[in-house]
Amino acid sequence: MTESFLPHMNGVTGSVLQILKHLERTGHEAHVLAPDAVGIPTEISGAPVQAIPSLPLPGYRNVRVGTSSAHRVAAALRRFQPDIVHLASPFALGWRGALAAERLDIAAVAAYQTDVAAYTERYGIPATTGIAQTHIARLHRRATLTLAPSAESAHQLTALGVDRVRRWGRGVDAERFHPSRRSEELRASWGAEVVIGYVGRLAPEKQVEDLAVLDGLLGTRVVIVGDGPSRAKLAALMPRALFLGHLSGDALAAAMASFDVFVHPGESETFGQTLQEAHASGVPVVATGRGGPLDLVRMGIDGWLYRPGDLDDLTMRVRDLVGDQRKRRALGEAGWQAVQGRSWGSVCDQLLGHFDDAIGLRTVDSALRARRVTRPEAPAVVPGRRWSRYVALGDSLTEGLCDPAPDGSLRGWADRLALLLAARGGLHYANLAIRSKRVRDVCGIQLERALALRPDLVSILIGANDLVGRAVDVRLIADQLEQAVVRLRDSGADVLLVTPFLPRRRAARIYARRFSAFATAVAGVAARTGAILIDTDMHPTLPDRPNWGEDLVHLSSRGHRFLAYRAGEVLGVPHADALGALDAVLHENEPIGAGLWWRRHALPWVWRRLHGRAAGDGRVAKHDDYVYLGRSSAQRDVPVA
């Protein structure tokens, strides 16, 4: 389901077309629901196109808004019986699609591609911005999974309370957009020594009027490709600029490659597809330092980012490239190199992986409804937040059992998370977790030591050993945990709470109800105390066999890596999702632990239980004080009480 489709061509339409090609190429069956418009095709890439009744968008008549009810959309889905519903840039029609998918218990993936709230401000109707933000949050929380194209858009969504946000960028057609498309004949017709180019919609949200400061630069000409409601106003504002109107296909590729500098001033870009196309064409980019461009432009390597709204800075960045041909070539070459691994094929393969995740999460949602609880709110992490002192509390999972380091010592998800956090500028790290410990231990000895260390971040994963006991009072241990979290929060520390989890084994089912009840209670603790929550029920692949060690009780190295990167995501570690995907690929042939499970693990555990003993008796924490993780020793000293 897409808010925009042919014959209206834009970034949303373009990505949908690429997805349909990939689905056809990989043997999947697709069906398209899109707003009706004159010239809309009935089929594309083997997928039937169902035109939904629509109305023109006021002030932008070639953009149509779908008007079908959720009931009619549900009827269309029921006829097709999809495994997944993909909502492309959902807002109006996408809202009805989200409702229909939920009604039919079908997983829905919402691809965030348009910052509608920012558009309302640009179009001079800021009173509706709050309404738009509320609608965006409500819609994306209805979806099973949300895909954000950039780090900043992911943070925007999280700030609105949207959970389950995954990163998914856009591919680029590196065969069509290529430096070889550069045309000296075309450049001669433009009549300028240096060409400053722009490609995109001519509308208020694109801020093309900012290019007027470049219209009189000596020896240059501004060439603008695109059309829209602002064209007449822009032509009057920039009399020396050349307006080529809408171009597509080879004509667009030739124009793009014939630019010397590509400039994009829009501050509401969730991604910035034309920036990728400029890089693929070997052209350096100057863009505003906000939104999608932050992920696409590397300062001084393949372009420049200027301070949002600072037109003097924009002019200075463009002058820097206009006056230095060698620099333009070097930055253009670097941009071309950067996009070579971003083919639409690889990007759409990632999308299929997200589809699989969403289908798994849909079963989680069904279980949550059976528990009569709602999905937890997204953690309120400030973008760019950094911590300098991190303490991990817990039991064997946090100690790192079944995750050996090359030197034979134990490392676990918390150790791996500490390394991710340290990469942002160094970190003092302590791990107080000891195997076999229970909630009372974390809320007692471990808590007191943690408070003495005065951390600014504390992680707690505890409860499994209580929940597999002969009898357990879930409310009591949840209350104990909440008291500990309150004390840590009162000390000024952020707290990361992780719900305990079970492997996907028949024997584990007898504890499922307890674990579910405790997870619900922990979610409540997080909501009341402002703690950051990882509800592991939201990650349905965690119980899978490859994530568990030989003893079938503790996470394997693969499982510890998985949990560490999920924690990195919720804590706002840059590119944690991409790093996790890369790590998974590097270890995809890692063997699954197997062995004499009963003799090595089950019987010793039973023996200890019968004799009232625990594996952690007499053990001490592996990092009872801070160790410094980082390149520099200048900041190693940290005051502790």
Order of alpha helices (4+ residues) and beta strands (2+ residues): alpha-beta-beta-beta-beta-beta-alpha-beta-alpha-beta-alpha-alpha-beta-alpha-beta-alpha-beta-beta-alpha-beta-alpha-beta-alpha-beta-alpha-beta-alpha-alpha-alpha-beta-alpha-alpha-beta-alpha-beta-alpha-alpha-beta-alpha-beta-alpha-alpha-alpha-beta
